[in-house]
């Protein structure tokens, strides 16, 4: 569906969204999931075909029939509940995690049901739902009492489905194509909506915008809402970081410990604006969503360094302490270790190393902390053994010097452990240092490398989902409702100082007008560039399309040897793709000239069917028409009988008595022939045509074969005949027909089942008669004779061997 068609769809009004009942869905989903999943299952088991058909599909159909747009949000709320239960109920952690995964699968399946209406799909994912919407009053009172809340505002916490997916780490849901389509359109600014500011520092909710597809031609040229588009926000953020880095370098290059320089003042302003923007982002979406972004973890480290610098610098200037000011600049120089790679990571944000860097750092810090706690006892032991002794350099051992020595040994300098061991104690010193060096450099270091390697391998296996998860977080953070996000640093501080006091006495309309005026005044160059780009340079615009056409025309006029140059092909691209696209753009009608399969019937593709279907189509189709008889006679595989009986067997006579009403009672049957379908069991001997006689025509052979099959088929076989299969076939899938016949049998199927049961009883009676026939006693006697013959042969063999052994013995004695 193109954007023009999407724009024609009506978005749900805020009144309709406010009437959606969310709370009844939560206990219902919890009950169904708890009743359905009662064992620990993996994600692969939950997504298997049998569980999807028997368990997932009925629940999805049940909740999809409600057409409640908050059902995705409710599934994620229940998922969060089961994740919390898995951390407290450790004995049932596997079951709780399986239920949480099941909730995510339900959310994915239910989200696909809203894919037909794109505007409604956007509303399902981006609307902020309250979990208590539609709850009765006694439920609200109970929740207030549990949370110690005074009014409804204290328990009014609204989140969108995308935000809940980020909080619960539902990465498979966020990586689904239908969810990523919405996220990509939000990132590019094709989808426009206004989030209600509930936790904003400065809220401007005077003109909330409904969900719509953005059209640059119908929008004003200086549209201040375009500053909140995540795509443009990423470029503006890069420029802000570049300015912050520039002022940092200039302030460190022009240090004055006694006074503030102009570059240092500029850096302080940009750093304060940067910290204020990060604080506003954390307040807007909450700490969980904020810290889930890998880049915000780096930004938070910068904030800690800036706070330390501000504190030391202000204290040094106020007290006139130059050493304190020097320490402030030393702390500030550490910010370059983070700010330089932070700026470079804008170009490689989707790299596996970058995605796994945060997890590796967290595990490394945790492992180092555990190791420090474990070896703290060794540190105290060495400090106690050292006493008043000195090292090889003549200095006394202190707690700090021993700790530094252990750090050096930990990171590979094992020579120091053996050189300084005797200075602690002549007996215990070498033993303790050798044990510490072996543990730190061999055992613990190997464990650390294995942990980090497994982390990288796990993230690499799910690199696509991890990248889309981080991309969704950055996109949702870019769509912020706080009015301060429309201002670029350092103008956000100025806007806060002007608008925050004005909000105390101005009306919402006047505050909105003042806010729009300040945004256009402080961001005029950015708005002009965005307006020109969207109207002339964006995808689908006339100027860009005409420029591409002109470039292609110039490229097509180049000589062939220039087109095939590697450098030109690397810059422009291969012409093979254009050729392929041109071929598929041609609309060719499959006439007799181009149709390669003219007159080919799809039913003739017997090779794509099972063995039983090929037998049915090959041999059974001869009973329908003369043409089908000829095709069946050609395709039916010939079988060589194991043994042909010259006369009717006793079993054949018994079957003839049981088929007294059959028109083909003279057919012969043998127990030694293979079955026509299975390859074993009884089959029927057809009298051979005498030599010299006229062979029957295909029509006559088909008619005789039909009479023979109809005369020998039991009611159960009649049900499985080609005629019955043809009459019951429909356009539904085989699974649908199978489950429909099993769950909803009609009267005809019940009658056929009764006939089949009667036929089975008739066959059982015939088998009982066979047991009493002389042929059975004859078989038993033949088996007994064979056993006697085998025993006699064994006895003769033993006697012969005994005689051979006695003959050489006698010759030796003589």
Secondary structure, DSSP 8 states (H G I E B T S, - for coil): --HHHHHTS----HHHHHT---HHHHHHHHHHHHHH--S---HHHHTSHHHIIIIIHHHHHHHHTTT-TTHHHHHHHHHHHHHHHHHH-GGGHHHHHHHHHHHHHHHHHHHHHTTT-HHHHHHHHHS-EETTTT--HHHHHHHHHHHT-SSGGGT--EE-HHHHHHHTT-HHHHTSHHHHHHHHHHHHT-EE-----SS-SSB--TT----EE--GGGS-SS-GGGGG-HHHHHHHHHHHHHHHHHHHHHHHHT--SSS--HHHHHHHHHHHHHHHHHHHHHHHH-HHHHHHSHHHHHHHHHHHHHHHHHHHHHHHHHHT-HHHHHHHHHHHHTTHHHHHHHHHTTTSTT-HHHHHHHHHHHHHHHHHHHHHHHHHHHHHHHHHHHTT-B-TTS-B--HHHHHHHHHHHHTT-THHHHHSHHHH-TTHHHHHHHHHHHIIIIIIHHHHHHHHHHHHHHHHHTHHHHHHHHHHHHHHHHS--BGGGGS-TTHHHHHHHHHHHHTTTS-HHHHHHHHHHHHHHHSHHHHHHHHHIIIIISTT-HHHHHHHHHHHHHHHTS-HHHHT-HHHHHHH--HHHHHHHHHHHS-----TTT-TTTT--GGG-GGGS-HHHHHHHHHGGGGT-HHHHHHHHHHS-----S---SS--HHHHHHHHHTTT-TTTT-EEETTS--TTTSSS-EEE-----TTS----HHHHHHHHHHHHHHH--HHHHHTSHHHHHHH--SS-HHHHHHHHHHS--HHHHHHHHHHHHHHHHHHHHHHHHHTSHHHHHHHHHHHHHHHHHHHHHHHHHHHHHHHHHHHHHHHH-
